[in-house]
Amino acid sequence: MRAALEDCGLEKLFVVYPGARRYDLDERIAVLPLGDLGEFRL
């Protein structure tokens, strides 16, 4: 994921998963539950 951030020049990367908890893996990597996508704002 860190390589993708650098290689693609991304400011932030989001991992979407079928769980229920939202959390950060890193300052620039966030994990989001699939159910939260409808309400998610950058």
C-alpha positions in Angstrom: 0.0 0.0 0.0 2.8 2.4 0.8 4.4 1.6 -2.6 1.1 2.3 -4.3 0.9 5.7 -2.5 4.3 6.6 -3.8 4.2 5.1 -7.2 0.8 6.6 -8.1 1.4 9.9 -6.3 -1.6 9.5 -4.1 -2.3 11.7 -1.1 -4.4 9.0 0.7 -5.3 5.4 0.1 -8.6 3.7 1.3 -9.0 0.0 2.0 -12.7 -1.1 1.9 -13.7 -4.3 3.7 -16.9 -6.0 4.8 -16.4 -5.4 8.5 -18.0 -2.7 10.7 -15.1 -0.7 12.2 -13.4 2.3 10.6 -9.7 2.9 11.5 -6.4 4.1 10.2 -3.5 1.9 9.3 -1.2 4.8 8.8 -1.4 8.6 8.5 -2.3 8.2 4.8 -4.0 4.8 4.8 -7.6 4.4 6.1 -9.7 1.3 6.4 -13.5 1.8 5.7 -16.4 -0.6 6.2 -18.3 -1.3 3.0 -21.5 -0.1 4.6 -19.9 3.4 5.2 -19.2 4.2 1.6 -22.6 5.9 1.1 -21.8 8.4 3.8 -18.1 8.8 3.2 -16.6 12.2 2.4 -13.0 13.1 1.8 
